[in-house]
């Protein structure tokens, strides 16, 4: 598997302009008086914008293209709905912005694409976003909206009925350094089980096969993958992550954009956040059948097939959607990751750029 994505330390750019005047001799009538005009050097420094990215003298404009990443997960349902119902394109096209999308399996891969300049924005889990922000000294990205809460569980074989049964088992997560990977490692370490349980990062697509042949005993997964193991492979939920957080609320998915893109194209970011809000509103107001059909169709469009209605319906019951990123949890998430050797500690108070998040009525 890939090593943890530590992000790239991005130096702040400074733009300097130096104008030096040339010495000129001006001959007056009579040719006896000469004036020497010497130019003085002027140093102009562009002040960083409020987003933390270096500002530009150019007027912010709509982007020609928005390159957006997301996962084919129920925890990314607002992205699926915004794409499949053309909400994103309806917001972007009036400004002449084209949309390019890319599907990822886990957060660290999406972060790598953001850091390399291959993506402008992405729906990802909070842990990779926090790690990227801290590793870059606060210059890589910003969270511009919340997306999903809940929808992550430790699902295990029928033989495991309590935590005391975990020593000697092998558990999977979607990718090393991802949100569920950090959650499982922290959970085990906090209960002094980390030395007796093997954690093997495996893609969501391979986990069912590994579980079916007994190569793993369970996995900490997002939806719909957790529900898939429960509904069709005989697993059960040993731990619902919601049980570990006050009021059962913890962020599973957030919407991020690179700081360079925010600085250059704030109107495009605003359109993206607006489409995300519209998708969340639709998911909250739709009937169970409408919501199921929309998510199923979106997954089929992406993958060419989908999971059963029973699996997707179960998954949707585990997740809620909100524009609020639950930033009050970020400090704890940073400590969780650092405590298991993934990522840095530091101040994340500037991570959220909430200027476009609409207030609830």
C-alpha positions in Angstrom: 0.0 0.0 0.0 1.0 3.6 -0.3 2.9 5.3 2.6 1.1 8.0 4.4 0.7 11.1 2.4 2.5 13.9 4.3 1.7 16.5 1.7 4.2 18.8 0.2 5.7 21.7 2.1 4.6 24.6 -0.1 6.7 27.8 0.1 4.9 31.0 0.0 5.4 32.8 -3.3 6.6 36.3 -3.3 6.2 38.5 -6.3 8.6 41.4 -6.6 8.9 43.9 -9.2 11.8 46.2 -9.4 11.8 49.2 -11.6 15.0 51.2 -11.9 15.1 54.4 -13.7 17.9 55.2 -16.1 20.1 58.3 -15.7 19.1 61.0 -18.1 20.8 64.2 -18.9 18.5 67.0 -19.9 20.1 69.8 -21.8 18.4 73.2 -21.2 18.5 76.1 -23.6 22.1 77.4 -23.6 23.4 73.9 -22.8 24.9 75.0 -19.4 22.5 73.4 -16.9 22.2 69.7 -16.6 19.7 67.9 -14.4 20.4 64.3 -13.4 17.2 62.2 -12.9 17.9 59.0 -11.0 15.2 56.4 -10.7 14.7 54.8 -7.3 14.0 51.1 -6.9 10.5 50.3 -5.7 9.8 46.9 -4.0 6.2 45.8 -4.1 5.1 42.8 -2.0 1.7 41.3 -2.5 0.0 40.7 0.8 -1.3 37.1 1.3 -5.1 36.8 0.9 -7.3 35.9 3.8 -7.3 32.3 2.6 -3.7 32.0 3.4 -2.6 31.6 -0.3 -0.5 34.3 -1.9 -2.7 37.0 -3.5 -2.5 38.2 -7.0 -2.9 41.5 -8.7 -5.2 39.9 -11.2 -9.0 40.2 -10.6 -10.4 36.8 -9.4 -12.3 35.1 -12.3 -14.3 32.0 -12.9 -12.2 29.0 -13.6 -12.1 27.6 -17.1 -12.4 24.1 -15.6 -13.1 22.7 -12.1 -11.3 19.4 -11.6 -13.2 17.6 -8.8 -12.5 14.3 -7.0 -14.8 12.2 -4.9 -15.5 8.5 -3.9 -18.2 6.1 -5.0 -19.3 5.9 -1.4 -22.7 6.6 0.3 -20.7 9.0 2.5 -20.1 11.0 -0.7 -23.8 11.0 -1.7 -24.0 14.8 -2.1 -21.2 14.6 -4.7 -23.0 11.7 -6.4 -26.3 13.6 -6.4 -24.7 17.0 -7.4 -23.1 15.2 -10.4 -25.9 12.9 -11.5 -28.7 15.5 -11.2 -26.5 18.1 -13.0 -26.6 20.5 -10.0 -22.8 21.2 -10.4 -23.0 21.9 -14.1 -26.0 24.1 -13.6 -24.0 26.2 -11.2 -20.8 26.2 -13.2 -21.9 26.6 -16.8 -23.3 30.2 -16.6 -19.8 31.3 -15.8 -18.3 29.2 -18.6 -16.7 26.7 -16.2 -16.4 23.1 -17.4 -16.4 20.2 -14.9 -14.0 17.3 -14.9 -14.5 14.6 -12.2 -12.3 11.8 -11.0 -13.3 8.9 -8.7 -10.9 7.8 -5.9 -10.9 4.9 -3.4 -9.5 6.8 -0.4 -8.4 10.1 0.9 -4.6 9.9 0.7 -4.8 9.3 -3.0 -7.0 12.3 -3.5 -4.7 14.4 -1.4 -1.8 13.4 -3.6 -3.7 14.6 -6.6 -4.6 17.9 -5.0 -1.0 18.5 -3.9 0.4 17.6 -7.4 -2.0 20.0 -9.1 -4.1 17.3 -10.8 -7.2 18.3 -8.8 -8.7 21.7 -7.7 -11.2 20.4 -5.1 -12.3 17.1 -3.6 -14.7 15.3 -1.3 -12.5 13.5 1.2 -12.4 12.3 4.8 -11.3 14.8 7.5 -8.1 13.0 8.5 -6.2 13.3 5.2 -7.4 16.9 4.9 -6.0 17.7 8.4 -2.7 15.9 7.7 -2.2 17.8 4.4 -2.9 21.2 6.0 -0.5 20.6 8.9 2.2 19.0 6.8 2.2 22.0 4.4 2.4 24.6 7.2 -1.2 25.6 6.6 -0.8 26.4 2.9 -2.2 23.4 1.0 -5.9 23.4 1.2 -9.0 24.7 3.0 -12.2 23.0 4.0 -15.0 25.0 2.3 -18.0 22.9 3.5 -19.2 19.9 5.4 -20.7 16.9 3.6 -21.5 13.9 5.7 -21.6 12.7 9.3 -21.5 9.1 10.6 -21.5 6.0 8.4 -18.4 4.2 9.6 -18.3 1.0 11.5 -16.0 -1.9 12.6 -17.7 -4.9 11.1 -16.5 -8.4 12.1 -17.2 -12.1 11.7 -19.8 -13.8 13.8 -17.1 -15.5 15.9 -16.1 -12.1 17.3 -18.8 -10.9 19.8 -16.8 -8.6 22.1 -13.6 -6.6 22.2 -11.9 -9.4 24.2 -12.1 -11.5 21.0 -10.0 -9.1 19.0 -6.5 -10.1 20.0 -4.9 -12.3 17.3 -7.3 -11.1 14.6 -6.5 -9.3 11.3 -8.6 -6.2 10.4 -8.7 -4.1 7.2 -9.1 -0.4 6.4 -9.5 1.3 3.0 -6.1 2.9 2.9 -3.2 3.7 5.3 -3.6 7.1 6.7 -7.2 7.5 5.7 -10.0 8.5 8.0 -11.1 5.0 8.8 -7.5 3.8 9.1 -6.8 6.4 11.7 -10.1 5.7 13.5 -9.3 2.0 13.9 -5.7 2.4 14.9 -6.7 5.0 17.5 -9.5 2.8 18.8 -7.1 -0.2 19.3 -4.3 1.9 20.8 -6.7 3.5 23.3 -7.8 0.0 24.5 -4.2 -1.3 24.4 -5.1 -3.8 21.7 -2.8 -2.3 19.0 0.0 -4.8 19.8 -2.3 -7.8 19.4 -4.3 -6.9 16.3 -2.9 -6.7 12.7 -4.3 -3.8 10.6 -4.0 -4.4 6.9 -5.0 -1.6 4.5 -7.0 -3.0 1.6 -9.1 -1.3 -1.0 -12.9 -1.4 -0.5 -13.3 -3.5 -3.5 -11.1 -6.3 -2.2 -12.3 -6.4 1.4 -15.4 -8.6 0.7 -13.3 -11.3 -1.0 -10.7 -11.2 1.8 -13.4 -11.5 4.3 -15.2 -14.3 2.5 -12.2 -16.5 2.4 -11.2 -15.8 6.0 -8.1 -13.8 5.1 -9.3 -11.0 7.4 -11.6 -11.1 10.4 -13.3 -7.7 9.8 -12.8 -4.2 8.8 -13.4 -0.5 9.8 -15.2 0.8 6.7 -17.3 3.6 5.4 -20.8 3.1 3.9 -21.9 1.2 1.8 -19.0 -1.2 2.3 -19.8 -1.8 6.0 -23.4 -2.6 5.2 -22.3 -4.9 2.3 -20.3 -7.1 4.7 -23.3 -7.1 7.1 -26.0 -7.8 4.6 -24.3 -10.3 2.3 -21.2 -11.7 4.0 -22.5 -12.6 7.5 -20.6 -9.8 9.4 -22.0 -7.8 12.2 -21.3 -4.3 13.6 -19.0 -4.6 16.6 -18.5 -0.9 16.8 -20.5 1.9 15.3 -18.1 4.9 15.3 -21.0 7.2 16.3 -21.0 5.6 19.7 -17.5 7.0 20.3 -18.4 10.7 19.8 -20.5 13.2 21.8 -24.1 13.2 20.6 -23.0 10.6 18.0 -21.7 13.3 15.6 -18.4 13.0 13.8 -17.4 14.1 10.3 -16.9 11.5 7.7 -16.6 13.6 4.5 -15.7 17.2 4.0 -15.3 19.4 0.8 -11.9 20.9 0.3 -10.2 23.1 -2.3 -6.6 24.1 -2.8 -5.7 27.5 -1.5 -4.3 28.5 -4.9 -7.6 27.7 -6.5 -9.6 29.5 -3.8 -7.5 32.6 -4.3 -7.7 32.6 -8.1 -11.3 31.5 -8.5 -13.5 32.2 -5.4 -16.6 32.5 -7.5 -16.1 29.0 -8.8 -15.6 27.7 -5.2 -18.8 29.5 -4.2 -20.7 27.7 -7.1 -19.3 24.4 -5.9 -20.4 25.0 -2.3 -23.8 26.1 -3.5 -24.2 22.9 -5.6 -23.1 20.8 -2.5 -25.8 22.6 -0.4 -28.5 21.9 -3.0 -27.6 18.2 -3.1 -27.7 18.0 0.7 -31.1 19.8 0.7 -32.4 17.3 -1.9 -31.1 14.3 0.1 -32.8 15.6 3.2 -36.1 16.3 1.6 -36.4 13.2 -0.7 -38.3 10.1 0.2 -36.4 7.0 1.1 -37.2 5.5 -2.4 -36.1 8.7 -4.2 -32.9 8.9 -2.3 -32.2 5.2 -2.9 -32.9 5.4 -6.6 -30.7 8.5 -7.0 -27.7 7.1 -5.2 -28.1 3.7 -7.0 -28.2 5.4 -10.4 -25.2 7.5 -9.7 -23.2 4.4 -8.6 -24.2 2.6 -11.7 -23.2 5.6 -13.9 -19.7 5.5 -12.2 -19.1 1.8 -11.9 -21.3 0.2 -14.5 -23.1 -1.6 -11.6 -24.0 -1.2 -8.0 -24.7 -3.1 -4.8 -28.2 -4.4 -3.9 -31.0 -2.1 -2.9 -30.9 -3.7 0.6 -27.2 -2.7 1.0 -27.6 0.8 -0.2 -30.8 1.4 1.8 -29.0 0.1 5.0 -26.0 2.4 4.3 -28.2 5.5 3.8 -29.7 4.8 7.3 -26.2 5.1 8.8 -25.3 8.5 7.3 -26.6 12.0 7.7 -25.6 15.0 5.6 -24.8 18.5 6.6 -22.9 21.6 5.3 -21.4 22.1 8.7 -17.9 20.5 8.8 -18.0 19.9 12.6 -14.7 21.8 13.1 -15.0 21.3 16.8 -13.8 17.7 16.3 -10.7 18.6 14.3 -8.3 19.0 17.3 -9.3 15.6 18.6 -8.9 14.0 15.1 -5.4 15.5 14.9 -4.4 14.0 18.2 -5.8 10.7 17.2 -3.7 10.6 14.0 -0.5 11.9 15.7 -1.0 9.4 18.6 -0.7 6.5 16.1 2.2 8.0 14.2 0.2 9.4 11.2 0.6 13.1 10.6 1.7 16.1 12.6 0.2 18.0 15.5 -0.5 21.7 15.2 -3.0 24.4 15.0 -5.9 23.8 12.6 -8.0 26.8 13.6 -7.5 28.3 10.1 -8.4 25.2 8.2 -12.1 26.0 7.5 -13.0 28.7 5.1 -16.8 29.0 5.8 -17.6 32.2 4.0 -19.8 30.3 1.5 -21.6 28.0 3.9 -25.2 29.0 3.9 -26.9 29.5 7.3 -29.7 27.1 8.0 -33.2 28.8 8.2 
